[in-house]
């Protein structure tokens, strides 16, 4: 499996990314999703392979979603799962107490 993948970032939500096959572009992304996502800003192009390391999701999961629905939507990490946000929250709670 090798997929040339275009990744777009959302101007509305930090950490939200949309993965699509480069040759298909945004043609398979539902209009309702594009409205919520905002005007997609190109972030990067990658070659997706099984051994490719991605930050928050497996390459296999992205490839499966691209084949099944034509896109993969990466949501921002939830604050309680993000170690950096946990650290910031802990420091803020010490300041306010």
C-alpha positions, 0 to 999 in steps of 0.5 A: 500500500502506497497512497499519496496523501494531501493533508489539510489543516482547519482554520477553525480548530487547532489540531484538526486535520483532513487527510485525502488522496492527492489525486482525488482532492476534496471531491469525496469530503461531504459539504457539511464537513467542509463547512464545519472544517472551514476553508482547508489550508494545505499543510503537507503531502506525504506518501502513506505506507504501512511503516509510516509513523504518524503522530496521533494515528496509525497509517493503517487506520488512515489508509482504511478510512481513505479507501472506505470513505475517501477522507480521514478527519483527525480531531484535536487531542482532548485536553485530558489526554494531552500530557502538555495540557495536563502539565499546563493545567497543573501549573495553573491550578497551583497559581490559582490556589 
